[in-house]
Amino acid sequence: MGKLFGTDGVRGQANEHPMTAEMALRIGAAVGQYFRRDGSAAHRVVIGKDTRLSGYMFENALTAGLTSTGMNVLLLGPVPTPSVGLLTRSMRADLGVMISASHNPAYDNGIKFFGPDGFKLSDQVENEIETLIEEGAKAAAASDIGRAKRIDDGRFRYIERLKTTFPRQMRLEGLKVVIDCANGAAYRVGPEALWELGATVIPIGVAPNGTNINEGCGSTKPQSAAETVVAHGADVGICLDGDADRVILIDETGKVGDGDQFMALMAERWAEEGRLSNNALVATVMSNLGLENHLAGKGLKLERTSVGDRYVVERMRSGGFNLGGEQSGHIVMTDYATTGDGLMAGLQFLAAMVGSGRKASELLNRFDPVPQLLKNVRFTAGQTPLELASVKLAITEAEQRLSGKGRLLIRKSGTEPLIRVMAEHEDQTVMEQAVDHVVEAVADAVSEA
C-alpha cells in the first residue's frame, strides 16, 4: 500500500488513491478501533471540514468507518482546522478529524487527525494506525455501532474562544480590515469575529461553491486582497488559506508580509513583555536567514525544525516554547491554541496595531530578508530523483557555489509530488545559479526516468 501519512495527515487528489471513499472508510474504521481499544461505549470523535465538494463524500465515508467500530461521531460542518483542535478538547472527544487539503486546489483533499489533547497525532501513532489499515479493522458488534450527530453551534463556540485571546479592554473601532477567507472554512467565522470586535470589515473570498477554494485568493494568492486593501483605503489585510490555519498579512500600502516578519514582531513584543518562553522562537528550516540574524541581534534564539507545523509544535512542546510557526503563515501560540490558527494570529496583529498606535507597514517590516529563491520540480509517483548520482553531484556543486555564505535546502514536499529547491545568499546572481543548477539536474532526472 505504501506510506499513507505525509507531513500533515493523508492528502491527495479526490477519487484517486489514497483519497478515495473506500480508503476513507478503511481509515475511519482503523482510527476508530485504535481510539476505542478499551471497548467502552463512551468514545466520541468530532469531524470538521472545509468547503471542497469532495468533503461531503469523505465526511460520510469516515463517519461510516468510525461508527462501524463503535465511535460516536459529532459533525461540525465547515469550520477552520484550529477549531477542530479546540473542540476535540472542550467536548472531551478521543479524536478530532479535519477534512481539508489546506492551501491545495479544490480537486485535492486530505484528512488530518487530532488526539484528545487537541494536538496533531505523532508519527508513532500514525504508523500504528497505518498497520491497522493494512490489516483491516475489526467491526463492532451490532449492538455497539456508534451514532452520528450534527453540532450546529461549532463555529460560534470557536468565535467565542477566539475573542478570549484578544485583550478584553480593546476594540477595533476605527480600523478598516480586508479579510480574504479563500472561499474556505473561515468564510463565516472570519468576518463575524472581526465585526463582533468592532472592525469595519471588507470580506472577500466568502462565496464558496465547492470548487473555488483557494482559487485566485487566500494566503497563497494575496494579490486580490492587496488590491482590495489599496482600493478601499483599508488599514490592513488578513489572508487565510482554505482551512484557516495559516495567515498572510498585508499592510495599508498593499505590501505583502510573510510569516517570518510576523513571527519577528511577536517574538520582540512577547520578549519585551516577559512572555516569550526561553527567549526563543521555533521555526522551520524554510525561515529566512534574516529572521535568525534579527533575533540574534535582540538576544533571542531561533530553534529550527523540519518543514510542517506539526514538527514546530512537537519542538515547542518538548522544549517548553510558546511561540513558533512557518514562513508560509502557520503561526502557533500554544498559550492559546494547539495548532496553527490564522485568524487568531490576525487578531494578535490587530491588537499590536491598536496597542502601539502604529501602522501595519511599520509593524510588518521588522528586518531585511536575505535574498531567497524557491523553485519546485514536479515528479511522478515512484520516482526518486534525489537518490540519483547526477542530482547529488549537482547539489554538492551548488553548495560549493554558495561558499559557506548562504544556505541550500532541497526536500520533497510532504503534501504534493514536488521537489522543493531553496537557496539563500546575499548575492542574487550566485543564489539563482545555485538553484537553477539543482533544478535542471532534478528536471533532467525526472524526464529521463
N, C-alpha and C positions, 0 to 999 in steps of 0.2 A: 504493500500500500504506500510506503514512503512516509516521511515525516509530515504530519498534518499541520502542526502548530508552528507558526513563524514567530516574528518578534512581538506580534500583538494578536494572539489568537489564531483562528483559521480564516483564511481570506483567499478569494479568487473570483473568477467570472461566474455569475449566476447561471445555473444549469450546466456547468462544466465541473468536472472533478477538481477540488473536493467540495465545491459549493453546490451540491445537488440536494433536492428534498430528501432523497433516500439517505444520504450521508448525514444530513442534519438530524434525521430521526435516530440514526445509529449513535451520533454524538450525544443527543439528548438522553438516550437510554443509558449510555455508558456513564455520563456525568451524573445522572440520577442515581445509578447504582453506587457510584463512588461516594456520593454525599449522603447516602441513606444506608450505610453499612450496618448500622445497629438494628435495622428492621422496624424501628418505631414509626408511628403514623404522623408525627408532629412536623415532619420536614417540609420546607417550602422554598420556592425559588421565585425571584422576580425577573421578568423579562421586559426589556425596553427595546426600542428600535428607532432608526432614523426614517427618512421619508422615501426610501427606494421602493419601487414597485415590488421587487422580489422579497421585501420584508414580510409581506403577508404570507408568502409561501414558507419561509423559514420559521416564522413565528408559529405557524400551525404544525410544522413538522417537528420542531423542538418540543412543543407542548405535548404532542403525541408521544414522543420518546420519553420525556420526563414523567408524564403521568403513567406510562406503562410500567415504570419501575417504582411507582408509589409516591412520587413527589407531587405536592400541591403547587400549582402554578398561579402566580399573580401577574397579570398582564398590564403593563403601564402604558402601552401605545407609544407614540412618538415623543421621546424625551432625550435630553443630552446624555452622553455617556457618563459624566460625573454624577448625574442624579441616580443612576443605577447603583454606583458605589455607595452613595449616601443612603438610598432607600433599602439596600441589602442589609445594612447595619440597623437602621432605625426600625425596620419591620421584622427584625430578628430572623432573617432568612438564612438558610445554609449556603445559598448560592445566588449570584446575580449574573444575568446574561444580557449582553448588549448586541443587537443585530445591526452591524454597520461596517462599512468599509472606509469610514472616516473621510479622508480627502480624495479618495479614488473616484473615478467616473461612476455614473449611475448603473452601468451594467455589471459592476463588481459588487460583491457583498462580503460580509465577514461575520464571525461570531467571537465575541470577547467574553471572558469569564472573570468574575469577582468572587473571592472567598467570603465567608461570613463576617470577616473584619472589614470588608469593603475594599480590600486591596486586590490587585490582579494576582492570578494564580502563579506559583513558582514554576520553573522549568521541571522540577521533580514531579510535582503534581500533574502537570500536563503530560509528562512521559507515562505516568501510571494510567492516566485516562486513555491515552493512545493504545496502551496494551489492552484495556477493556474493550475499546472499539474494535480492535482486531479479533479478539476472542469472541465478542458478542455478549451483550449484557443479558442478565437473567431477568425475565419478566416477573412482575409481582403477581401474587395470587389475585384472582378476580375480585375478591373482597377488599383488596388493598390498593386497587388502582386509584391514582390521585385525582384531584379535582382541579378545575381551572376557573379563575375568577378575574374579571376585569376591574382594575383600580382606576377610577375616573379622576382622582384629585392628585395624581403623582406630580404633575407639573406645578401645582400650587404649593405643595409641600416643599418642592425644590426652590421655588422663588422665595419662600419664607426663610429657608436656610441661607440662601444667597444674601438676603438683606441683613442677616445677623453678622455677616463678615464685614459689612460696611459700617463706618463709625456712626454710632447712634445719633449723635448731635448734628450730623452733617446731612445736607440735602444737595440736590443737583440743580436747583433753580438757577436759571440764567445760562445754563450750559446747553448748547445745541449739539446733539450727538447723532452721527450716522451709524447705524448698526446693520451690517451685512450678515445675514443668517445663512447664506449659501443655499437657500431653498432646502434647508436641512432640519435637523432635530430641534433646533432652538428657535424656529420661526415664530413661535408664540411666546415662549418664556423670555427671550431676549428683549424685545420691545416692551413687554409687560413689566419686567423688573426695572428697567430704566425709567419708564413712565411713573411707576409707583414711588420711585425715589426723587421724582420732581424734574427730570430732564425733559427738554424738548426733543422728541425722538423722530428721526427720519429713517424709517426702516426700508431696506432693500433686501432682495433675496428672501422674500417671505411668502412666495406663492408656489409651493411645491406641487408638482403634478405626477410624481413618481419617477420621472426620467430627467429632471433638470437639476438635481442636486449637484452642487459644485460646478455647474456649467456656466463658465464666464463670470464667476462670482466667488466669494468666500476668501479664505485666508491664502489659498494658492493662486488666486487671480484677483488681487485687490485693486486693479486699475479702475473698475467701475465705481467702487466705493470712494477711491481717491478723487475721481471726477465729481462725485456727488458732494463730497466734503467742500470742495472749492466752489461748486455751483451754488450751494446753499449757504456759504459762509459759515460752515459748522466749526465748532471748536476742536472736534476730534472724530476719528472714525474707528470703529471696532469691527474687525473682520473675523468671523468664526469659520470653522470648517464644517463639514457635513454632520458630524456628531458633536460639535461644540466643545471638544476637549482641547482645542488649541486656538490661539488668537494672534492676529497681526494688527498692530496699531498704526494709525495714520494721523499725522499732525495737521494743523489748520492750513498749511500750505499745500497739502496733498502728498507730502513726502511719506513714504512707507518705512516704518521702523520694524526691525525683526526682533525675535525673541531675545537675542543677546543684549540688545540695548535696554529692553525692558528688565531683564534679569540684573543688569548692572545697576539700574535705578533702584530696584527693590533691595538689592544687597546693600547698597550705600545707605538707603533710608533705614533699613532694619538694623544695620550696624550702628548707626548714629543713635537709634532708639534703644540699643542694647537688646534687640530681639533676635539677632542673627546667630543661630546656634553654631558654636565652634568657629565663629567668624569665617565661614566658608559657604560657597555656593557649589552645588553639584550640577554639572552639565555634561554633555556628551563630547566625544572626540570631534564632532562637527562644529562645535562652537568656535568662534573666531579667536585667533591668537591675540588680537587686540583686546578682547574681553579679559583674557588671562593677565595681560600686561597691565591693564587698567586696574583690576582688582589688586594686583600685587602692589601697585602704587598707593593703594588705600590701606595696605596692611592686611588684605583679605586673601583667602586661598580659593583656588578653583580645583575642585575634585572632578576628574573626567571619568566617564563610563562608556560602555558600548552604546550604539545608537538604539533608541527605543525608550519611551518614557517609563516603562516598567523597570528597566535597569537603573534609571535615575532614582526611582522610588526605592528599589531594593538597597541601593547605596545609601540613600537618605536614612532609611530605617536602621541599617546595620551600623552606620556611623553617627547616628544621632543628629542629623542635619534637618533643617526645616524649610529650606528654600532650594529649589532646583528646577531644571527644565531643559528645553531644547531650543536651538536656534530657530526651528520651524514654528515655534509658538506654543508648544506644550509647556505650561507653567505649573509647577507643583508646589503647593504651600500646605505642608502636612499639618500646620496648626488649624487649618480649615477643612481640608479635603484629603481623600485618599488617592486621588489621581489628578491628572491634568484637567484644569477647568478654565476654558477660555473666557466665559462670561464673568467668573469670579475674578480672574486676573484683570479683565477690563474694568471692573468696579474698583479694584485696588489702584489702578492707574488714575481713574477719575477722582478717587479720594486724594491721591497725591497732587493732582491739579488743583482741587479745591483747597486742600490744606496748605499748599505753598503759594497759591495765587499766581502760579506761573503757567505759561502756555505749553501746549503739548510739544511744540518744537523744541523748547528749552529742556524738557524732561526726557525726550527721546534721543537726544544727541549726547550720550554720555562719553563716548570715546570714538576715535577714528579707527575703523576696522582695517586690519592688514588685508590687502587685496586677496580675494578668494575666488576661485573658479571651480564650479562643479559641472561635470558633464556625465550623461548617462548613456550606456550602450545596452540595447535590448538583446536578450538571448532567448533561446527556446528551451523547453523542458528537457532535462537530461544532459545539457551541455555544461562543461566545467572549464571555461576558458582561463580562469585564474590559476589552474593547475598546469597549464602548458608552459614549456621551457621558454618559448618565444615571448610570452607575456611576462613571465618572471624576469627575463633579461631586460625588457623594456622598463619595468618598474625599478629595477636596480639602476639603470641608466638615468631615469627621471630623478631619482633620489640624489644621484651624483650631481645633476644639473642644479638642484636646489642648494647644494653645497652646505648643508647644515644650517642654513639661514631661513628655512621655511619648513613647511610640513607637507607630506604627501599621504593621502588616505585613500585606499582602494577597498571597496567592500561590496558584497552582494546585498541588495535591498531585501529586507525581511517581509515586504508587503507586495512587491511587484517583481517580475522577471527582468531585473535591471542590474548591471554592474555600475556602481557609482564611483567616479574618479574625481577626487577633490585635491586641490593644492592651494597653499598659501605662500606668498613671498612678496617682499616689498617691491621687487622688480616685476612689473606686469608682464613684460615680454618673456622673462625666464619662466614665470609661472605658466603662461599659456603654452610655451613649448613643452614643458614637462607634462602637462595634462594631455595635450594633443598627441604626444609620443605614445603614452599609455593607451589612450582611446583608440588610436589607429591599430595598435597591436591587438587589443581586445576585439575590435571590429573585424580584423582580418581572421582571427581565430574563430569567431562566431560564423563568419561566412564560409570558411573552409570546412567546418565540421559537418 
